[in-house]
């Protein structure tokens, strides 16, 4: 039943009336009476008798004869709910899009397109830079459950390589699911698959499509009209027949994490799906997460990487500004936002007629300002939120409540003048426009994300994830304000910084035509990994440190967030494993608190079961204050 209460998270038996016998098939949406109310539900299976000794009620209605919930997806949804201490009803809401009756009634032919007709073997040339790449394609064609963690080379057409992997799977008569972080990546993969498979052989599935288009794409996959589904995290449960491959690109991107309960991560859902369905799995990116490294370390997956000679031939010339030789030449490089090395790299590339990419972590103009006299951070008088300047002549605005602080006065010294504390992408574009007056300046960010730019002289200022592809590659890539990424109070700060840097640096031309300048100390581990283009080394180091400190993925952690009394109540009800550690409390948002629970990975299922059972006890006695349960949340602090 579609009732998201933990104590009701189990199947219930109902009788099927004779008039519904033909349409009441497993996987259909139904309506039933429960506690005197008419509620939605799913018909999971049919049986001749029931183990229930009491009186059974009848199904009230079959909402649609379309069996949209396949047995494979139902099994997966149950496994995901158990892994994340959640309810099956919540997972099924993520797995199956809302019904669109008009789309269901559109004429269709179940046999209009073969499920995954075997085809010709895929040309492995695109994967030959990776010694294990051709073997991976052969395994996919043969239908073997190969599992790979792929580190892409700079300048790699990752969408074409994923299209090769999918085509190899289809050539073996099986289907595939590929999940990417955002719409721009989806468009790129969509074009690559159309080139390789031809039109009409796959569908793109994302929440941004709208109800009708999304449901139409979903039904095409469920009915077997296409063998391949690609999409954002909405596609991770796509009902592909004879599934042979699940793949995720850039699994470190936080867009892969579902913000709705039970908060599953697309990578973990797909890996669970590969395990349950004996399918192949491909986890790829320019960077590598600690979770992907754990797959390699445990032997569950094999790494697919290029040899060091190939890496050196493909990478741009990468240099930091904070190491000793640079500081000796330019003492101001330690504090300058655009040190001379970065300025020179940009100038030389522009003189050569090549575009320059400038990555800035913060969007906006001046997202944070402070008193010009005493340097006290400027805050809103109403909510104490940080003030920002939207433009050069603009009035300070609170980033939390959006109130205008027209008469701002510093509470410490009474000063009324403001200075930049953090510089955003638009202010950076303005400053670079003055430094290079004859060069066009373009910005790419939340307001307008550019897909690509010409390979001519121009300055492109972009926030992370919004970097456009330049024809032929960038002549220079400048990575500014590294402190904003490296000093975040986050377990994944270094990993995330490297991921963003590698994604930008991968757009540069190979050396000597391409240069990358990172404004950071060259001794830092993420900077060292960037200089060597060695994401595997950093991931191995990161995993070892987390294992030593007892952080995911080396262990399983869960967070319990809510009002203090409610959190204490749930933990009092939970029968935690004997080796569980309870850490906290730590402050959370809106006056709530958070407790962290840590267990060895071998005890992960026991922890999830204990938390789910405790939530069921509270739900049964109708506890007033809600508590949020998250297993392995992206942010622990």
N, C-alpha and C positions, 0 to 999 in steps of 0.2 A: 504494500500500500504506500501511496505517496504521502506518508505521515512522518515527518522528520523528528521523531521522538525515539531516543535511544532504547527505551524499554519495550518499544514495539518493533524493533529492528529484526524481524523474523518473518518467514512466510506464514500465511494463514490459509486454511482450507475452506473452500466454498463449493457448493453444488452448482452444476451447470444445467440450466433448464433445457428441455428438449428443443425449444425453438432457437436456442443459441448454440446448439451442438456443432453445427457446421462452421460457424464463424469464430467460435471460441477456441482459437488455436494458440499454442505457446508463442509468446512474444507480442501479443496484442494488448492494446490499452483497454481497460475495463473500468466499470464503476461498481462499487459494492457498498453495502450498508455496514457501517462500523460504529458502534456506540451511538446508534440512532441517527447517524449522519451519513449522507451519500458522499463517498470519497473516491478519488482516483486511485487506480492500482494497475499492476501488471500481471498478466497471466503467465506464470513462470513454467508450469508443466501441467499435464493432465494425467490422472491416475484412475484406476477402476474403483479403488476404495481409499479410505482415509484412516489414519491411526487415531483420529480424534473420536472419543467415545461419546461426546455430547451431541447436541443438535447443531446441524450445520445450516447456515443461511445460503440463499441462492445469489448467484451473480445478478445484478440489476440490469447491466447493459454492457455490450461490447461497443466501445466508442468507435472503433474502426477495425475492419477485418484485416488490415495491413499488419503483418507481423514485423514490427520495426525493431524489436529487441531480439537479437540473435542469441542463441545459447552461448556462443563464445564471448560476446560482450557482457552477457549477464554474469558469467563466471568471472570475467575480468573485473567487473564492477564490484562483485562481492570481495574479491581479493584486495582491491584498492581500498574499499571501506575498512576492511580488517587491518590493512597496513597502516592507515592513517587514523585509526580509532574513530571512524566516522560511521554514518548511517548509509545503508544501501540506497535509500530514497534520494539522498543528496547526490550520490554519485550518478545515479540514473538520470537525474536532471541535467547533469553535465554531459552524459553520454548520448542521450537522445534529444534532439531539438524539439521544441514545441510543435504539435501537429498543425499542419496547414491543409485544411480539408480540400480547398480548390486544387492544390497541387496534387494531392492524392488521387483526385478524380481525373486528372489529365490522362489522355490515352497513352499507353506505353506497351511495348512488346518485350516480354520477359527474355526472349531469345534474340533481340535485335542486335546485340553485340556479344561476342563470346566472352566468357569470364576472363580468361587470360590465355588466349591461344598461343601455343608455343611458337617462337619465331627464330630468326637467325641469331647465332652467337654474336655478342657485342664486341666491337673492336676495342681491345684493351690499351690502345696507344695512349689515351689520356691518363691512364694509371701507371704507366711505365716508369715514371719518376719515383715511384714508391715500390720497392722490391716485392712487397707482399700484395700489391694492388691487383695484378692480373690473376693471382690465385684466388683473391676474394671474389672477383667476377666469375671465375669458373665455379666456385662453390655455390654462388647464388644461382647460376644457370642449372647446376646439378640438383638444386633443391636442398642443399645441406645447410644446417643452422649455424652458419659462420657468424662469429661475433667480433667486431672490430672497433677500435678507437683510432680515428684518423686525425693526424696533424697535418693540416693543409699548408702547402708552401705559399710564400708571398706571391701575389699576382695570379694565384690559382683561380680558375673558373669553377668554383665549388659547385655551382648549380649544374654545370655540365657533368661533373664527376658523379653527383648524386643521380642525375638522369641516366648515366651509364649503369649505375648499380641497380636502379629500378628496371631499366630495360633488360638487364641480365636476368633479373628475377622473373619478369614477364616472359622472357624467352624460355624459361624453364616451366612455364605453365602456371605460375603462381602470381599473387598480387602483392601490393606494397602500400605502406602508409609512411609518409614523410611529414615531419612537423618542423616548422621554422618559426623564428621569433615574431616577425611582424609582416605587415602587408607588402612592404617593399621587397623583402626576401621572397615572399610568396610569388609576387609578380615575376621575379627573376627565375625562380624554379619552374613556374608555369610555362614560361617561354622556352626554357631548356627542354622540358619534357615534351612539349608540342613538337619541337624540332626532332627529337629522337623517336618518340612513339607515334607521332602523327596526331591530328585533331581527333577529339572524341574518345580518346583512350584513357583519360583521367579526368577527375573533377577537383576543383579547389574548394575547400571547406573552411570557412571562418565565420566568426560571430558578426563581422562587419558586413556580410553579404545582405542582410535583411532576412526576414522570416521566410518569404517564399523561395528565394534563390537558395538559401541555405538548406531548406527542407528538400528542395528538388535535387540538389547535389547529394544529400544524404540518401535519398531514395534510390538514386542511380547506383550508388555503391551497394546498398542493401539488396537491390534486385539483381545485382551481378551484371549491370550494363557496362560498368567500367572496372578494370582490374586494379586501378591505382587511385588513391586519395592523397592529396597534399593539402596542407593548411597550417594555420596557427594552432595553438593548443586545443582549439575546438575539435581538431581532427584526430586527437589521440585515441578516441574510442570509435573511430569510423568502422562500420561493419563490412570490411573487405572479405570477400570469399577466398578461400584457400590462401590465407595470408602467408607469404614467404619472407617478407622483409619489413622491419620497422626501422626507421631512421630519424635522427634528430640532428639539426644543425645548430651549432653554437649553444650548447646546453647550459653554459654559464649565464646566459641572458636571463634577467629576472622576469621577463615577459613569459617565460615557460612555466612560471609558478601560478597556479590558479588562485585568485583572491577569494573564492567562495568555498565554503565548507565542503569537504574536509581538507581543502587546500593541497591537492595533489600536485606534484611536479611532473611535467610532460615526460621528462627523461625516465623517471621511475615507473610511470605508467607503461611506457613503451617497453621498458626492459622486463617488467612483469608480464606483459603480453607476449614477448618473445619466449620467456620461460614457460608459460602455460601452453603456448601454441607451437612450441618447437620451431620457432621462426628465427631467421637471421636478424642481427641487430647491427646498426652502424651509428656510432656517435662521433661526430666530426666537428672541427672548428680550427681556427688559427691558434687558439689557446686550448688549454686542457684543464678541466676542473679536477679537484681532488677526488670527486666521486668517480670520474672517468679513470683516473689513475688507479683507484682501488680496483676497478674491473680488470685492469691489466695486471696489477700486482697479485691478485688472487687467481689469475689464470682464466677467469670467466671470459675475457676478451683478449684478442691479440692486437698489438699496436701496429698501425700501418703508417710508417714514416719514411721520409727520404733519407738517403745517406748524407753525411756531412758535406761531401764534395758538391752534391747537388744543391744543398741548402746554401752554401757559400756562393754558388754561381747565381742563385736566384734572389738573394736578399739585397736591399739597398745598402748604402753606406750609412751606418747608424752611429751617432755620437751623442754623449751626454754633455751638459754644460757645467756640471758641478764637480768634475774630477780635477785633480791637481794640475795637470798641464793646461787645462782651459782656464782655471783660476789664476795661474801664473800669467797667462796672456791677457786675461780680462778679469781683474779683481772684482769688478762689479757684477760678474755673472752670478755670484751667490745670491744676490738680492734682485737683480734686474728681471723684469717680466719677459723681456725679449732681448736676451744677451746677444753680443756681437756675432757669435757663431750662428745663431738662428737667423739673425738679420742678413748675414752674408749668404747663407744657404738660400734664403728666399730671393735675394737680389740676383744671385747667379742663375737660378732657375728661370726667373722672369726674363733676364737678358737672353737666355737661350730660347725664349718663346714657349716655355713650358708652364703649366699651371702649378700653383702652390696650395697645399691644403694646410689649414691651421685648425687644430682641434682644441676647443675650449670647453672645460667641463661644465661651466654654468651658462644657462641661457639668459636672455634679457640684456639690459643695459648695465646697471649697477645693482645686482641682486642683494647687496649688503653694503651699508654705509655706516660711517662712524663720525663722531665729533672731530672737526678739523683741528681743534685746539688741544683737547686732552685724550683723543683716540678712544673714548668710551663708545661702545656700539650703540647706534641709534635705535631706540625701540619705541613702539606705539604706546601712547599714554593710556589707551583704553584696555588693551589686551596683552601688552608687553611683547608683542610679536616684532620681528625684525622689520625695519624700514628699508625700502628699496627706491631707487630712482628709475623711472621708466624711460627717461630721455635726458638729453643734455640740459634742457631748460625746464624740465618737469618738476612737479611737486612730489615730495616724499609720500609714498603709499605703503601701508602696512601689508605685508605678504600673508598675514593670517586673516585679518578681518576686512581688508581692503579699504579701511578708512584713510582719508587724506590728511596728512599731518602738515597743513599749510603753515602753522605757526610753531614749528618745532623749536624747542630750546633744550639744550643738554641739561639733564638733572644734576650733573656733577659740577659743571663750571659755568653753566648758563650760556655757553656759546651757541650761535645759530648757524655757523658754517659747517657744511658736511664734506667729507672726503670719501673716496672709494675704499671700501674694505675688501670687496670681491668684485672683480671685473667680469662682466658677462660677454656673450658672443657679439651682441650688437655694438657695444662699446669697443670691443677689440676690432671689429670691422671698421669702425670710425677712425681709430688710431692708425690702423694699417693703411687706410685710404689716404691719410695725411702723409704717412711715411713714403708711400709709393703713389704719388698723385696721378700718374698717367696710366695706371693699371686698374682695370675693372675689378670691383670687389663684390662678391656674392655671398649670401649667408644661407645656411641650411640648418633648420631646427624645427621646433614644434610648430611654429606658425606656417612654415613652408619647407617641406623636405624635398630636396632635389634628388632625382634619380641618377642623372649623369650630367657631365659638363664637357665642353669641347676640350681638345688637347692643346689649347692655345694659352698664351700668357694671361693669367688671371689669379686673383687671390680668392680662395674659397674658405670661409670661416664656418665651421660646423661644430655642433655639439656631438658627443659620443652617440653612435648609432645612426646619425643622420648624414654621414659622409657620403657624398656622391662619387660614383666611379668616373674617372677621367679617361678620355680616349687615349690609349697608349700609356697611361699611368702618369702620376704626378712627378714633377721634377724635384720637389721638396715637400716634406711633411714635417710640420712643426707641432710638437706636443707641449702645450703650455700649461701652466698652473698645476703641475703634477702634485703639489702639496694637497690640493683639494681632493684628490683621489686617494693619496697614500695616508692621509691623517684622519680619515673617517673612522669613527668608533664602531668598527664592524669587523667581524671575524674574517670576512672575505675581501677586505680592502685591497691587499696586495694582489690577490687573484683577479679581482675586478679591474684594477688599474692595468695590469698586464693584458687582460682580455681586450680592453678598449684600445690600448696602444697598438697591439698586434693587428687589430682590425683596421686601424688607420694606416699603419706602416705597410700593410699588405697591398695598399693601393698605389704605392710608389713604384717607380721604374727600378729595375735592378741597377746595382752599381756598375759603372761610375756615374751613369746619367741620373740616378735617383739618390737622394739623400734624406735621412730622417734625423731630426734633432729633438732630443727629449730634454726639457728643462728640469733636470733632476740630478742628484748625486749618483755618479756611476757606480758607487760601492753598494747601493741598495740591491737586494735580491731581485725584485721585479725588473729593475733597470738592467741588471746583468743578464737576465733571461731574454730581455728584448735585444740587447747588443749581440747576443749569441744566437738569437732566434731559436731558443731551446725551451719550448713550453713544457716538454716532458720533464726536463730537469727541475723546473720550478714546481710542477705539480707533485713530483716525488718528494721534494723538500717540504712542500706545504703539507702533504699527507703525513710525513714523519713528524712534523711539529704538532699537528693536531692529534696524532696518536699519543705523543708524549704528554700533551696537555689535557687529553680526554675530551676532544671535540669531534663533531661529525665531520666526515663520514666514518671515522675510526670507531665511534660509538653511536648508539642511537639516543637521541635526546628528544624530549617533548616539553612544550611550554604550556602552562595552565595560567590563563589570564582572565582577570575579572575583579570584582570587589573583594577585599581581603576576606570577608566572612564567607563568601561563596567559594573562593579558592580553598580555604581551610576546610569547608564542608565537604567538597569533592575529594580532597586528599584523605580526609578521615574515612570516607567510604571506600576508597580504592585499596584493593589488596595488591599492593605493589610487590614485584619480585624481591626476594630477600637481599639481593645485591644492588638494588636501586639506590642511587644517591639523590637526595633532595637538596637542591641549591636555591638560595634566595631567602626572602623575597627581594625582588628588585622593582623599582618604580616602573609603571607602564603609563600609557596615555590616559587622559581624562580621569585622573585620580584612582586608577586601578593599579593592581600589582600583579607581578608575574613570578611564578615559581617554575624552576627548571628541574626536570627529572632526567637522570642519566643512567643507562644500563649498557652492558656489553651487547654487541650486535646479536649474539646468540639468544639474548633475552628480549629482543625487540617485539616479538609477537606477544609475549606475556605482558609487556608494558602496555601495548595498545589495547589488549583485552581488558586489563585492569582498569584503564581509564574509561573505556567504553562502558564497562559494567557500572562503574561509579556514576557516570553520566546518566545511565539508565535508572539507577536508584533515585537520583535527584529529580529526573523527569517524572517518575512514577508518583512521587509525593509533591509534584508541582512546585518545585523550588522557584522562588520569584526571580532571583538574580541569575542571569545567564553567565556561563563560563565558556571561554573559547579554548578548545584543545587543538594544538598544532604539533605534529610529529616532524622533527627535523626542519623547523622553520628556517627560511633564508636568513632572517635576522634574529639573533639570540638576545641582543641587548637593547 
